Amino acid sequence: MEAGTLVLVHLHSPKEKYWGLLRALGPAGVTVRGIDVALFDDWARQCRAGSEAELGPATLFLPLHRVEKVFEDARIGTVAAYHERFFEMVGKDVRDVLLLETGRPDGPLQ
């Protein structure tokens, strides 16, 4: 996987799931600009409404010893990918929203 790929990261101890834009993947861990999967729909609804930001993505470093698996965010059969769900709810490409929130519209952070 390369920087700029939308991913789902499953963690253990404690069990957590994050979705977001992969910034880096290395021997020490994974860096993602994203949000807890449990908050994804609330965040998307907030983006759709254009309301004051109460939820939002953060840039996270996840140490490799906690990473159980990393998946590319992709459609599986009839189940939409998270980025597709975001587009259906908000009408915007989620990459544009993530990059605008970093203050760097010139592309994925490295």
Summary of the structure (lengths in Angstrom):
residues: 110
radius of gyration: 13.5
end to end distance: 13.2
largest distance: 39.5
contacts: 300
relative contact order: 0.24
helix: 31%
strand: 35%
